[in-house]
Amino acid sequence: MTAPSTAATLPRQYKYYDFILVAFVVVLLCSNLIGPAKIAQVDLPWVGSVTFGAGVLFFPISYLFSDILTEVYGYSRDRRAVWSGFGALVFASAMAFVVVNLPPAPFWADRQPAIETVFGNTWRIVLASLIAFWSGSFANSFVLAKLKLLTQGRWLWTRTIGSTLVGELIDSALFYTIAFWGIMTTDQLITVTLTQYVVKTGWEVVATPLTYWVVSSLKKAENEDYYDRNTRFTPFSLKV
């Protein structure tokens, strides 16, 4: 009996998967480390003043990457991206904790409050970010993969928007509940959560033409259009 070739047993290699995974992690880190450092307020016609964390403008881009990864390469490869992002967030949080709590040099002491303001998130904020990201990202990828099977690959917009509606709802609800329960009133929590949710999902709708173009280009370049027919949808695996 002839032994199977090594090439036949190895996972398929792609030209652009690694670049998209890295871009996903970079956007995730920046939106979680830089964005929360500033609370912005804008005045909108017919709406009035809207206050939000600046990171909300960029965090939804990570969901675009997640949609693209799942649509082109499948749930299991997006799962690896989610765990990569989760690990990066854990390391960044640990590094921020160490940096903030190191005793400053005498000539740096007057700058310490600024460092604490920007990077000194409480344990509740860190925990909320990690749990919300992990839960929302896997929900997003799962829903998109299942909708692709249900629609037989048609109507891409239904699964990119539909999966984001589910994933961002879980993400926003978990984050604000864990981070601010007991600090904000129930009405304030609901208002802030809904505002962030609308902004985040609105990004997905606006970016739909871009998503179509990227997905179409990648499918042609990679010669891949993955369907998760035999996928084991556990989040607790790195297997492709």
Wavefront OBJ file of the C-alpha trace (Angstrom):
o trace
v 0.000 0.000 0.000
v 1.323 3.384 -0.940
v 1.542 5.845 1.942
v -0.308 9.146 1.412
v 1.939 11.977 0.335
v 2.909 14.569 2.924
v 1.415 17.338 0.788
v -1.955 15.600 0.777
v -2.102 15.550 4.588
v -1.080 19.153 5.166
v -3.657 21.969 5.440
v -4.004 24.011 2.300
v -1.834 27.128 2.130
v -3.267 30.485 1.042
v -1.579 33.598 -0.302
v -3.489 36.226 1.649
v -4.917 34.506 4.741
v -1.981 35.453 7.002
v -2.163 39.108 5.945
v -5.874 39.288 6.755
v -5.347 37.571 10.113
v -2.630 40.088 11.047
v -4.803 43.009 9.906
v -7.648 41.651 12.028
v -5.449 41.505 15.147
v -3.992 44.975 14.528
v -7.427 46.572 14.164
v -8.644 44.738 17.255
v -5.709 45.874 19.396
v -5.814 49.480 18.225
v -9.561 49.812 18.702
v -9.312 48.377 22.217
v -6.166 50.232 23.342
v -6.317 53.578 21.542
v -10.057 54.033 21.046
v -11.236 53.826 24.688
v -8.762 56.547 25.672
v -11.116 59.225 24.390
v -14.820 59.862 24.815
v -16.118 61.865 21.873
v -19.301 63.843 21.362
v -20.818 64.942 18.061
v -23.993 66.857 17.246
v -26.143 65.140 14.637
v -29.091 66.660 12.774
v -32.487 65.556 14.197
v -30.669 63.457 16.828
v -28.766 65.964 18.944
v -25.591 65.277 20.875
v -24.282 61.718 20.758
v -21.531 60.621 23.154
v -19.454 57.541 22.427
v -16.076 55.941 22.946
v -13.860 56.736 19.964
v -12.979 53.071 19.539
v -16.508 52.322 18.369
v -15.630 53.918 15.034
v -12.949 51.315 14.338
v -13.852 48.162 16.282
v -16.535 47.124 13.733
v -13.771 46.793 11.132
v -12.665 43.665 12.995
v -16.103 42.201 12.281
v -15.620 42.946 8.590
v -12.399 40.946 8.667
v -14.136 38.146 10.556
v -16.891 38.037 7.945
v -14.341 37.917 5.143
v -12.330 35.162 6.832
v -15.389 32.988 7.448
v -16.918 33.582 4.022
v -13.753 32.830 2.056
v -11.736 30.467 4.265
v -14.334 28.955 6.600
v -15.227 28.935 10.282
v -12.160 26.987 11.460
v -9.705 29.491 9.999
v -11.630 32.421 11.417
v -11.574 30.571 14.741
v -7.767 30.703 14.654
v -7.965 34.445 14.010
v -10.305 34.960 16.964
v -7.979 33.070 19.293
v -5.018 35.051 17.940
v -6.877 38.278 18.688
v -7.890 37.034 22.129
v -4.300 36.143 22.974
v -3.105 39.532 21.760
v -5.679 41.295 23.947
v -4.646 39.265 26.996
v -0.983 40.132 26.462
v -1.743 43.813 25.810
v -3.844 43.991 28.978
v -1.094 42.354 31.053
v 1.531 44.651 29.553
v -0.607 47.734 30.211
v -1.058 46.648 33.851
v 2.686 46.222 34.360
v 3.593 49.484 32.608
v 1.018 51.525 34.534
v 2.057 50.096 37.894
v 5.815 50.406 37.476
v 7.108 53.248 39.671
v 7.822 56.258 37.434
v 11.178 57.981 37.335
v 11.218 61.306 39.230
v 11.286 63.376 36.020
v 8.333 61.324 34.669
v 6.101 61.520 37.736
v 3.992 64.400 36.466
v 3.088 62.341 33.367
v 1.961 59.281 35.338
v -1.699 60.417 35.610
v -1.917 60.671 31.818
v -0.539 57.128 31.448
v -3.057 55.862 33.984
v -5.897 57.612 32.185
v -5.020 56.140 28.800
v -3.904 52.621 29.748
v -5.135 52.109 33.297
v -8.351 50.223 32.606
v -9.998 48.584 35.603
v -10.191 44.796 35.863
v -13.893 45.019 34.982
v -13.180 46.811 31.704
v -10.505 44.288 30.757
v -12.682 41.312 31.678
v -15.657 42.796 29.855
v -13.590 43.417 26.711
v -12.211 39.882 26.622
v -15.508 38.111 27.274
v -17.500 40.333 24.917
v -15.004 40.029 22.064
v -14.675 36.254 22.394
v -18.417 35.625 22.603
v -19.467 38.103 19.929
v -16.801 37.029 17.438
v -17.622 33.345 17.632
v -21.346 34.062 17.400
v -20.720 36.211 14.328
v -18.660 33.532 12.584
v -21.072 30.717 13.490
v -24.133 32.572 12.208
v -22.407 33.565 8.967
v -21.212 30.008 8.266
v -24.681 28.570 8.918
v -26.411 31.229 6.816
v -24.048 30.492 3.936
v -25.211 26.884 3.982
v -28.845 27.929 4.331
v -28.694 30.363 1.409
v -26.439 28.043 -0.635
v -23.923 30.839 -1.023
v -26.359 33.415 -2.373
v -27.186 36.850 -0.977
v -23.897 37.609 0.752
v -25.370 40.727 2.335
v -27.890 38.685 4.331
v -25.180 36.796 6.164
v -22.653 39.617 6.614
v -25.308 41.925 8.059
v -27.264 39.157 9.803
v -24.205 37.716 11.526
v -23.082 41.181 12.611
v -26.493 41.940 14.081
v -26.152 38.853 16.281
v -22.451 39.178 17.089
v -22.498 42.881 17.885
v -25.623 42.500 20.031
v -23.889 39.873 22.158
v -20.671 41.897 22.240
v -22.317 45.185 23.229
v -24.688 43.651 25.764
v -21.951 41.670 27.509
v -19.402 44.474 27.529
v -21.573 47.213 28.996
v -23.314 44.903 31.451
v -20.062 43.467 32.831
v -18.154 46.757 32.759
v -20.772 49.180 34.070
v -23.458 47.260 35.962
v -23.926 49.054 39.268
v -22.065 52.120 37.974
v -24.681 53.220 35.456
v -28.420 53.073 35.963
v -30.377 50.484 34.000
v -31.736 53.182 31.689
v -28.244 54.519 31.044
v -26.929 51.022 30.323
v -29.695 50.346 27.823
v -29.228 53.713 26.117
v -25.437 53.385 25.804
v -25.641 49.765 24.669
v -28.233 50.493 21.999
v -26.304 53.543 20.758
v -23.087 51.572 20.366
v -24.984 48.685 18.786
v -26.610 50.911 16.164
v -23.285 52.580 15.314
v -21.427 49.268 15.028
v -24.032 47.507 12.904
v -24.484 50.633 10.817
v -20.836 50.319 9.836
v -21.516 46.839 8.438
v -24.349 48.117 6.279
v -22.311 51.031 4.948
v -19.319 48.784 4.249
v -21.334 46.149 2.354
v -20.076 47.206 -1.126
v -16.472 47.055 0.127
v -17.095 43.635 1.681
v -18.509 42.363 -1.612
v -15.449 43.575 -3.507
v -12.911 42.123 -1.045
v -14.702 38.772 -0.805
v -15.046 38.467 -4.577
v -11.395 39.396 -5.148
v -10.134 36.946 -2.515
v -12.240 34.068 -3.792
v -10.754 34.532 -7.243
v -7.192 35.042 -6.004
v -7.289 32.078 -3.612
v -9.537 29.873 -5.767
v -11.533 29.216 -2.595
v -15.152 29.580 -1.509
v -15.428 27.504 1.643
v -18.656 25.876 2.843
v -18.694 24.578 6.430
v -20.643 21.396 5.675
v -18.566 19.087 7.866
v -17.192 21.609 10.332
v -17.179 20.922 14.051
v -18.416 24.253 15.403
v -16.652 24.232 18.739
v -14.781 27.407 19.660
v -12.349 25.367 21.761
v -10.064 24.162 18.999
v -7.348 25.436 16.707
v -7.685 22.586 14.238
v -8.228 23.517 10.587
l 1 2 3 4 5 6 7 8 9 10 11 12 13 14 15 16 17 18 19 20 21 22 23 24 25 26 27 28 29 30 31 32 33 34 35 36 37 38 39 40 41 42 43 44 45 46 47 48 49 50 51 52 53 54 55 56 57 58 59 60 61 62 63 64 65 66 67 68 69 70 71 72 73 74 75 76 77 78 79 80 81 82 83 84 85 86 87 88 89 90 91 92 93 94 95 96 97 98 99 100 101 102 103 104 105 106 107 108 109 110 111 112 113 114 115 116 117 118 119 120 121 122 123 124 125 126 127 128 129 130 131 132 133 134 135 136 137 138 139 140 141 142 143 144 145 146 147 148 149 150 151 152 153 154 155 156 157 158 159 160 161 162 163 164 165 166 167 168 169 170 171 172 173 174 175 176 177 178 179 180 181 182 183 184 185 186 187 188 189 190 191 192 193 194 195 196 197 198 199 200 201 202 203 204 205 206 207 208 209 210 211 212 213 214 215 216 217 218 219 220 221 222 223 224 225 226 227 228 229 230 231 232 233 234 235 236 237 238 239 240
